[in-house]
Each structure stands twice: as C-alpha cells, then as structure tokens.
C-alpha cells in the first residue's frame, strides 16, 4: 500500500500532476495538454468531496470570470464510451461560476485517472486550496479509507497534513448532527468543533458558543473544568430577540451570504458580528464593504 508509485506521485502535489504527473514536465508540455471544450461537455463528479457552494462566492467568481475568463484550467477525465463527455476531477466551482458568467467553453486539462486517483486528486486540490469545509474534508478522508484501505499515514503523506490533523479531522464526524449543521453553516469554526470533542455535552456547549460568542479558548476551559471535576458554570440564556432584530439579521445574512448576529442593548447600543469560514469569504466581504466592485475574487 505505502509503496504504490501512484501515491508517491500524488504526494508531490497537484501542480506536478497537471504536468503529466512528472516533475520533469515543462511549461510547454503542460500547455500542450490543455484545450478548450464546450461547457456542456463537462459534468460534476458524484465523488467530489465538496458539496457546499456559497452563493456569494460563486457570484464573486462569476464576475471575475466575466472580466478575465477562467484563469486556471479545470482538471477532467474522459467518460467511458462517451467521446464528448468529461467528468470534473478538480474545478467544479470554476465550472459552475463559468456557467453563470455565460461562457460557452472553458479551458480544461484532460488526464487519465481511475476512480481512486480521481478521488485522491479531488481531495488534494480542495485541501490545498482550503475549499472544503472541515466536514467535507473528513468525509473525503473516510471515503479513501473505506473504499481503498488507506491508512492515516497514507493520507498524511498525500495531502501534506500531519497525522494528528487527519485523526482530529476524522473525529469531527462523531459530533451530533445539530453540531455538524452549525459547523457546515459557519456558525462554528473548525477550532470550536475540535474543542467540542472534549466536552461531555457538545450540543449544549455549541449553543453557548453561538449565543454567547464563546471563543475556542473558552470551550477549552470548559473541557478542562470538566476534566478536573469542577462544576460547570450555569448557562444563562440570552433574552429572546425581537422580531425586528431577527428580520434585520435575516436581511443582512441574505445580503452577505454569511451568518450575521445582532446584539442590541437598548440605549447602550450593541454589536453586529459576521461569521466567516474561509479567507475567501472574508475577502469577498471586504470587497463588498469597500464597494469597489472591480477587484476579482481570489483563487479561481
């Protein structure tokens, strides 16, 4: 298993694979492997570990593509028995945004890859670009373990993450469904989720994180108190928000595509918090707030 030559190639990263899986590949050789194909010839892979595509991010990328085209080619493989059909290995977000931008064709790199290699490449590309939320990352690792008998050491070498990172990420799938939903929506960070693994009631503490804006360090303190046998501090439910405040939260959340929370304290004023999951979301938010409208999204 560990001596599989295809894995050692994959361990060198996606850039080498785009060059015909060889480090000796030149820029000219890589360009020769590229071509443009009609956008309708492509289809998403059912094995793609990424399942969540933020609407705001897609629209930002579509605007960038309208101005500058698709900069990085989409990695695809041929579909058996269908000459004009390709399955996307890496770049589904670019493909979706290109459709919104009205492109008729897109640049692709066509490679030969079996199901195992396609899944490996999809995970590598998304992990390297930080495109997966942490649960999608965990499910991708689970697929390689369950379907192809990968070990955590194998995964560590392939994706360039430590073994402890792989192990801790896989453990997140054990969290209760309500906690996983908050993690996917961005209400909880990956750091919060990892800290919740050490508490006795993850659902109750997850609610405190959202209601009281607890930090990861706060959750770690709760876990430490439990480990030391200290009584937990009473959970004080915040007062129910009025309908106007909740309506404004909903409007802002829909506008920004991010979770917005408003804490109004009457004459004392209040605070507005915006939760983001990725640096890409933060950059898109800064563009909106600056009202530039012309700076393209990062990381096509």
CORJO-V92251 format. One record per pair of residues at least 4 apart in sequence whose ideal C-beta (glycine too) atoms are under 6 Angstrom apart, sorted by the first residue. I is the first residue (numbers start at 1). GAP is how many residues later the second one is. D is the distance in Angstrom with one decimal. If there is no record, write none. Layout:
I&GAP&D + I&GAP&D
This chain:
9&12&5.0 + 10&110&5.4 + 10&148&5.3 + 11&146&5.0 + 11&147&5.5 + 12&4&4.3 + 14&110&5.3 + 14&111&5.1 + 16&7&5.4 + 17&4&5.0 + 18&91&5.7 + 19&6&3.1 + 19&11&4.7 + 20&5&4.9 + 25&4&4.7 + 25&5&5.9 + 33&76&5.4 + 34&39&5.3 + 34&73&5.7 + 34&75&5.4 + 36&69&4.5 + 36&71&5.4 + 37&4&4.8 + 37&68&5.9 + 37&71&5.5 + 38&67&5.1 + 39&64&5.9 + 39&66&5.9 + 39&67&5.4 + 41&43&5.3 + 41&45&5.7 + 42&44&5.3 + 42&46&5.7 + 42&53&5.6 + 43&44&5.9 + 44&44&5.4 + 44&48&5.1 + 45&42&5.2 + 45&43&5.6 + 47&72&5.2 + 48&44&5.8 + 48&74&5.5 + 49&73&6.0 + 49&74&5.7 + 49&83&6.0 + 49&87&5.0 + 49&90&6.0 + 49&91&3.3 + 50&76&5.5 + 50&81&6.0 + 50&82&5.5 + 50&86&5.5 + 53&5&5.8 + 54&203&5.7 + 55&202&5.4 + 56&201&3.0 + 56&228&5.9 + 58&38&5.9 + 58&39&5.3 + 60&224&4.8 + 60&237&4.2 + 61&36&4.0 + 61&236&4.8 + 62&35&4.4 + 62&38&3.8 + 62&39&4.5 + 64&4&5.9 + 64&232&3.5 + 64&233&4.8 + 65&5&5.7 + 65&32&5.5 + 65&33&5.6 + 65&36&4.2 + 66&35&4.6 + 70&24&5.4 + 70&28&5.6 + 70&36&5.2 + 70&37&5.8 + 71&229&4.8 + 72&228&5.2 + 73&34&4.2 + 73&35&5.5 + 73&36&4.7 + 74&17&3.4 + 74&20&5.6 + 74&21&5.8 + 74&32&5.9 + 74&34&4.9 + 75&14&4.5 + 75&15&4.1 + 75&16&5.8 + 75&34&5.4 + 76&10&4.0 + 76&12&5.6 + 76&32&4.9 + 76&34&5.6 + 77&10&5.5 + 77&12&5.8 + 77&34&6.0 + 77&36&4.9 + 79&6&4.1 + 79&8&5.6 + 88&4&5.0 + 88&7&5.9 + 89&29&5.0 + 89&32&5.0 + 89&33&5.7 + 90&31&5.8 + 90&32&5.7 + 90&35&3.7 + 94&206&5.8 + 98&5&4.4 + 98&8&5.1 + 113&4&3.9 + 113&5&4.7 + 116&32&5.2 + 123&4&5.9 + 123&17&4.3 + 124&35&5.9 + 126&5&4.4 + 126&6&4.5 + 127&32&4.9 + 129&170&6.0 + 132&4&4.1 + 132&5&4.4 + 133&51&5.9 + 134&38&6.0 + 134&56&4.1 + 135&45&5.9 + 135&48&6.0 + 135&49&5.9 + 137&32&5.7 + 138&31&4.9 + 138&32&5.4 + 138&34&5.3 + 138&35&5.1 + 141&14&5.5 + 141&29&5.8 + 142&4&5.8 + 143&4&5.6 + 144&4&5.4 + 144&6&4.3 + 145&5&5.0 + 150&4&4.4 + 150&5&5.6 + 152&11&5.3 + 152&14&4.7 + 152&15&5.8 + 155&11&5.0 + 156&5&5.8 + 156&7&4.5 + 156&10&5.4 + 161&4&4.2 + 161&5&5.9 + 168&26&5.6 + 171&26&5.6 + 172&21&5.3 + 175&4&4.3 + 175&5&5.4 + 175&27&5.6 + 176&26&5.8 + 176&27&5.1 + 178&25&5.5 + 179&23&5.1 + 179&24&6.0 + 179&27&4.7 + 182&5&4.2 + 182&6&4.5 + 182&24&5.7 + 183&5&4.7 + 183&10&5.0 + 186&73&5.4 + 186&89&5.1 + 186&91&4.2 + 187&23&5.3 + 187&72&5.4 + 188&4&4.3 + 188&5&5.6 + 191&25&4.1 + 192&17&5.6 + 192&24&5.6 + 195&21&5.3 + 195&24&3.8 + 195&25&5.2 + 196&6&4.3 + 196&9&6.0 + 198&25&3.8 + 199&6&4.9 + 199&23&5.8 + 199&24&4.9 + 200&26&5.7 + 202&4&5.8 + 207&4&5.9 + 208&4&5.2 + 208&6&5.7 + 208&27&5.9 + 209&5&4.5 + 211&27&5.0 + 214&4&3.9 + 214&5&5.9 + 225&5&4.1 + 241&4&4.4 + 241&5&5.2 + 245&17&5.4 + 245&19&5.7 + 249&11&5.3 + 249&13&5.3 + 252&8&4.1 + 253&7&4.6 + 258&16&5.4 + 258&18&5.6 + 259&16&4.3 + 260&14&5.4 + 261&12&4.8 + 262&10&5.4 + 263&7&5.0 + 263&8&5.0 + 264&6&4.1 + 265&5&5.0 + 276&5&4.1 + 276&6&4.8 + 277&4&6.0 + 283&15&5.6 + 287&5&5.6 + 287&8&5.4
